[in-house]
Structure formats: C-alpha cells, structure tokens
C-alpha cells in the first residue's frame, strides 16, 4: 500500500511538472497574420505541356511560443493563363492549404540577434483546375512531410524607433506524396485504388522551399509587418512534373503578449 501511494505521488508529481512546463512555456506568445498578393508561374504536365503565369492571393498565420513550439498555416489561390500566345487562352485556377507544427531551438550569439533551427511536421493539400480539359480537368497535389526550418531575427534602431528584421526558411526533407500515373484518370484511381500513386518524397521527387524576409514596425499594441515571400513548390513523379513558383508582397501584423503576467 505504501509503495502504491508513493508511485501515485510520483506520477502526480511528474504530471504536475509536465503541466507546469507546458503552462510556463505558453506564457509568452507571438501571433502573426499576413495577407499578400503576387505573381506565380505554373506548369502541370498532367493537364497541359504549356507554362502558365498569373497572380495569386495568399494568407499566412503563425504562432510561436517561448518554449520553442511553432505552428503555421498557409493558404493560397491563383489564376493563370498560358505564357505563349494562343488563339484561345484557357484559364487555370489553383489553390491549396498547408499546415505545419514543430519545435525550434533559439540561440542569441550577439546582442539583438536571435538564430533559430528546428523541425516541422505537416501536410499540404491543393488542386489545379484547367478549364480547357474535359476528361481530366484537375490534378490534386498532396503530401505529408517533415521539414527543416531555420531563421534569424535582428532588433535594431533607426533614430529612436525600434525595428526588427526577420528571415525564415522552411524546406521539406522527407515524406510521402501523391501523384497519378501519366495518362491515368482519377476514375481509374477510384476504381483500382491509389497503388502506385503514393511515393516517397525527397529532394528528387518533391522540392519545396518557402523563404520570407520581413520588417516589423512597432505600433501601440502590435507591430506592422511588411514582408516579401518566395514560395517554390515543385514535384516530379510518375512521369508527371508540376511546379508553382511564386513571389508575393505581404502585409500583416504581429502581436506579442504574455498569458500570465509576472508579479
């Protein structure tokens, strides 16, 4: 009985310490929301051999905690037409959403500079629709990946105004992706299953890179963020190649707050 009570006390102590560490790690939090518009170049050989270009809208949300936990969600929508002159220019519409979460480790090598390095796990799901096609008008883009993330943040002043320069890059390293066979219809996939359509994802089959350079300007209760984003998404599998290369200007806000105020 005494041993059982001691074990229960030990488990309760461990649980309390764990909850306290999570609670304490969540005290300081930084939330970011951004909206942007930019240009995009696309090609999807499952739908068309032509290259397309046009515009895209994107939204981005991220939360970071002092404990190192980070979670981010990004969505985008695009409208493109062929680059080469054609008699009738078909329109392609695309969209997708990604979700990633993980941890980052922080270093402060010099005053005002913070460097981060971490790992994320997440997924991406999207679709591209070409209005010219009748049999196969759309192609799905899906993957589950583990990514490496790195960044640098530098606080400085211009006169008496404090500013912050922030750089962040995320790149998937390994995972799994979905790709139909060349010429295979989605009706065939629905009848015969996805065998052969689920493949390993690495640099040779699915290369993705998202880079952002942002400037934060502090206001009263938040900071105004002005950012440039370079987003590269491309895939080569089952004799099908597709890519989305985007450049966007984004604007948003960053709010830093403490859940528990120290007394």
Secondary structure, DSSP 4 states (H G I P E B T S, - for coil): -HHHHHHHHHHHHHHHHHHHHHHHHTSEEEEEEEEEEEEEEEEETTTEEEEEEEEEEEEEEEEEETTSEEEEEEEEEEEEEESS--SS--EEEEEEEEEEEEEEEEE-SSTTEEEEEEEEEEEEEEEEEETT-SSS-EEEEEEEEEEEEEEEEEEEEETTEEEEEEEEEEEEEEEEEE-PPTT--HHHHHHH-STTTEEEESTTTEEEEEEEEEEEEE-SSSEEEEEEEEEEEEEEETTEEEEEEEEEEEEEEEEEEESS---
